[in-house]
């Protein structure tokens, strides 16, 4: 009796402390997949919430989801949040309709966080955590989803797990291997899987052989995000060392470095040429001072100091527009860059706090973070509006481009995933179950 009570209390505490870390819509646009800080993955079939008339299913408490707030959920709707949700005309922006997941499973048996989700293809879902990458059979997951209103919990994940890849280790002092580093970002060019690691490196992997193909080494701190830009055939990474690096995917060499805090970009070929020229000049003029000596920018220094690493400044989420010419960089600031020969910083977008997720959606830039609001910006970088959520901190934005299911989802420091249809109001919410 006591053990059952302790288990129930632990489960309730974990549910209260649930943080939705990442979300992604399936490539077909019919499903939303989310992960949390306890290693769980939830899947929602969108037709249950967006097209209930098509499935002729009444929303009741008995069939797995509810049209009334769950009593446990009400704990998170504090008076302050309810005041924030009031519109100027006095009407509430929050809809009480809440939907539980169609399917859930524990992806990490140690209950470590799942940091990132990514659809490698129509058949493969990839997740990354504190020590490994797991590849899931998305076709089997979809087939396990039951009738509308039925909630499925997959207890035996072996039936949906295809393979897993351990995080690479870097040889440390005296040949000792450190603990495996967490994997923070995922992307693909259709051939290789690219991932950003907490050991300051990024990697490319061939999933057919589970072998590391290339290592992208150069950042001085955690690599938090990675993007493949098909327009220029480039890899783009961001790091806690306050820089964004652009790489040649084939040679694994850095081609450019962007720094939003210096508002500058550096072409590595120019830096190498100037450095070599300065070395030759110094060898011929050892006794003469040269006022034109080339000096590396502080953030390119190999000595990791408070000054060189832009203490408290970091670069995090990345997103590209459809053309691949425009790059948005979040983190401790929010900036917009035009990529090309010069890699020019166009605007420093106004943000009051840290930005944890960014999204380029046609002619708008969306960002969210420590404020708990979704900020909308014009292409010129002007703040258009702030839309509240039910989370104090937002960590993830996901937009579904499919016309019939075109919605925006936000997740953060709450089990509630808010769904927006008309930008300004929460249409309904998905409830993340920690199981």
N, C-alpha and C positions, 0 to 999 in steps of 0.2 A: 504493500500500500504506500509506504513512504517513498520507495523507489519510483513508483508511478507518479506520485505527486511531484518529486524532484524533477523527473523527466518532463512533466507538463510545464513546470515553472521555467525550466531551462528553454523549452521550446517557445514559450510566450515571451521570454526576455529576448531571445534571438529575433523573434518576429518584430518586436518593438525597435530593435537596433538594426533592422534591415536597411541596407543602402543599395540602391540600384546603381551599379557602376557603369554598365554599358547596355545599349540596345541596338538592334539592327532589324530591318524589315527583310523578309525573304525576297529573292530576285523576282519571284512571280508576283509579289506585292500582296499576297493573301494572308501572311502571317507576320506577327511581331515576336521576336525572341529577345529576352532580357536576362542578365546575370547579376548576381549580387555579391556581397562581401562574405557570405558563408558558403561559397562554392556551388550555389544552386542555379539552375537554368529553368526559366518559365517560358512557355509558348502559348500565344493566343491566336485562335482562329478569328480573323477580323470580321467574318460574315455574321458571327453571333452578336456583335455589338453594332456593326454598321448597317447590316441588312437583316434585321430580325424578321421582317415580314416575309422574306424569301424562304425562310426555314420554318415559318409558322410555329414559332416556339414562344410560349409565354415566359416572361422572366419571373421566376419564383425563387424563394429561398431554398427549396428542396432540390432544384436541378443543378446546383453547382455555382450559381452566381446570383446576385441580388440587385433589386432596384432600390433598395434602401441602404443607408450607410451601415456597414458592419459595426457592431458595438465596439470591437477592438480598434477599428479604424478611427472612430470618433475621438480617441485619445489624442490623435495627432492634429485634429482640427481645433487648435487653440483659439482663444478669443482674438489674439493679435492677428493670426492668419485669416480669420473670418473678416476682420476689419480691412485687411489688405485686399480681400477679394471683392469688396464692395465697389461698384462702379459709381461715377459721379452722380448718376441719376438715382442712386440708392438701391439698384437691383444687384443681385449677387451674380458673380461671374462663375460660380461653382455649381456644377450639376451633380446631384447626389447619386447618380447611377454608377455602380461599381461592378466590374466583371472580374471574376477569378479566372486563373489560367485554364486552358484546355488540357495542357500537359505540363508536367514538371519532373525534374530529376536532379539528383545530387551528382554534379560533374566531378567534384573533388572530394574524396572520402575523408580528407583531413580537415574539411570545411575551410580551406584557404580561399581567399578571394579569387573570383574570375575577373581578370582585368579587361579582357577584350573579346569581342565576338566578330566574326567575319565570314561571309559566304564566299568560299573559294570557287564554287560552281553551283549549278542547280541541284547537285546531288550531295555536296560536301559542305558541312558547317564546321568552322574552325573556332576553337576557344583557346585562350591563353591565360595562364595563372602565374603563381609564384615560382614554379619550377619547371613547367612543361607546357607543350602545345598538344591539344587533343583534337583529333579529327573525327567528326561524327557523321553517321550515315543519315543525311537529311531526309532521304526518301523513306527510310524505315520509321523515322520520327513522325513524319506526316501520316504514315499508314497506321500508327498507333493511336492517333487522335480519334476519339470516339465521336458519338453523335453530339449534336449541339446541346450544351448544358451538361454534358458528362465530363467529369474531371478525371484525368488519368495521371497516376504517379508511377514512373518507371523505376522500380526498385533494383532491377538487374540491368546495369548500364552496358554490360558486355554485348547485349543484343543490338545496341545502336552505336557502340564505339568501334571505329575502324582501326586506329592506331594512335600512338602518342610519341612525341619527340621531346626528349629532355633538353632543358636549357643548356647551352654550351658553358663550359668552365674555362676560365683563363688561369694559366699557371701562375701561382703567386710566389712568395718569398721561399727560397730554398726548394723550389719545385712543388710546394704544397698547393693543392687545389682548394679554392674557396667554395663556399656554398653556392648552389645554383642560383642565378639571378632571375628576378621576375621578368616576365615578358609583357611589355606595356602597349605595344602597337602592332597591327597586322595589316598587310596589303599584298596585292599580287599583280603581276603583269600578264596573267593567264598561263604563264609557264612556270615561274618560281613563286614561292611564298616568301615575302619579306617580313621581318619582324624586328622590333626595337627592344633592346634589352637593358636591364638595370646594371650591367657590367660596363657601361659606357660605349658599347658597340651595337651595331645593327648587323643583320645577317640575311642571306638569301638561302633558301632551302628547296631542294627538289623533293616534292612529296612522294614521287614514285619510288625513290630510293631511300628517302629519309636522311639524305646526306646534305651537309652544309656545303654550298657552292662557293659563296664569297663572304668575306668579313669586311665590314665597313668601319674602320677604326680611325678615330681622330677626336671625338668628343671627349671632354674632360670630366663629364658627370653623366648621371642617368640619362639615357635616351628614352623619351616619353612618347614620341609619336613618329610614324613613318608613312609616307605616301609615295606611290609610283605615278609619275607624270608621263603619260603616253605621248603627249605632244612633243616633248623634247627628249624622250627616252631617258629620264632622270629619276633618281631616288632622292627624296627630300626627307630629312630627319630633323627633329627638334630635341633640345636637351635642357637639363637644369643648369648647364654651363652658360645659359643666356644666349645661345646661338642656334641658328638654323643652318644646316649644311646641305649642299646639293652635290650629289655624287654621280659619277659615271658607273652605271650598274655592271659594266663588263670589266673595267680595270680596278674597280673598288677605290678609286681615287676621288678626293674632294675636288670639285671644280670651282665652287663658290661658297662663300660664307656670308650669311646675313646676320646682322645684329640690330634688332628693333630698338635697343636702348641707345646705341650710338647713331641709329638711323642711317646706317651705312651698309654697303655690300662690298665684298672683296673678291676679286677674281684671283684664284690661286696661281694661275699661270703668270699673272703680272707680279704677284708677290714673290714667286720663285725667281723670276727674271731679275727683279730689283735686288733681291737678296744675293743672288749670284754676282750681279754687277758690283754690288757694294763689297763683297768679299774680295773680288779681284782688285778693286780700287784700294782697299785697305792693305793688301799685300804689297802693292807698289808704293804706298805712301804711309809706311808704318809710323813715321815720326810727325806726320802732319795731321791736324784735325780736319774733319770734313763736315761742314755744316749741313750738307745734303745727305748725310748717312740715312739709309732707309731703316726705319724702326717698325717692328711688328706692332700691330694694335695690341692693347693689353689683353684682350680676350683670346689672342692667338698665342700668347706666351705659354711655354711648357711648364712654367712654375705656377702652380695652382694657389693663388693668394686671394685674399678677400677682395683686393682691387681688381685683379685680372679676371675673376669669375663673376663680377657684377653681383656681389653679395645681395641675397634676397631677390634677385631678378632671375626669371626662368622663362623658358619657352616651352609651351605644351602642345595643345591640340592644333592640328593643321587641316585645312581643306582647300581644294581647288575648284574653280568653276569648270563648266563643261568644255571650255576651249583650252584649258590648261595654262592660260596666260596670267590668270589672277590667283594669288595665294593669300589666304588669311591665316594669321598666326596668333594664337592665344597664349595664355600664361599669366604672368604678372602685369602684362599690358596686352593691348589688342591692336594689331597693325595689318595693313593691306599693302601687298607688294605686286608690282607688275614684273613678270618674269620675261627674260629674253637676254639680250647681250649685256645689258647694264644691270638687270635685277634691281629695279628702282622701288624704294619705299614711297608709296603714293599718299598714304594717310595713316595717322595715329588715331584710331577710333576711341571716342570717349567711353571709359569703363571705370566704375567706381571701385571695383574689387577684382580679385583673381578670376580669370576666365578658364573654365574647365572643359568647355566644348564649343566648337564653332561649326557653322554650316553655311554653305553658299547655295542659295536656292533661287535660280534664275536671276532676277534683278534685285535681290535682297541678300543681306548678310545677317545671319542669326548667331547670337552668342549667349551663353549662360554660364553661371558660376556661383560665387560666394554670396551674391545678392539674393539668389533664389528667384530671379525673374528671367524671362526670355526677352533679350534686347534685339530690336529690329533696326538695321542700319540701311541707308541708301547706298548705292554703288560708290558715291563720293565720300562715304564715311560719316554721314550725318545721322545722328540718333533720331529715329522716327517715333518709337514708342517702347515702353516697357510693359510686359504682360506678366502678372503674378502667377505663381504656382502654389501648390500645397507643401512644397519642400523648402526648408530654410536654405539649403545649398543644392544646386543642380549640378550633376556630373555628366549628363548625357543628353544629347539631342538626336532625334532620328526623324527623317522625313520620308514619307512613302510617295513616290512619284506616280504610282498607278492611278489613273484617273478616277476609277470607281471607288478606290480606297485612299484618296489623297488626304492624309492627315499628318499632323506633327505630334510627336511623342516626346515628353520630357521626364527624366528620372533623376532621383537624387537621394537625399537623406530622409527617406520615407518609403514605406512599402507601396505608396500610391504612385502610379505612372499616369500623369495627366495627358489627356488627348485633346488637341485643339483642331477644330475644323475651319473656323472663320478668323483665326489668329488672335482675336481679342478675348475670347471666352473659353473656359474649359467645358468641352461638350460632355465628357464622362471620364472615368478613370479606370485603369486596370490595377488590380490588387496583387502584388507580388507575394507568393506563398513560399516561405522558407522551408521547403521539403523536397 
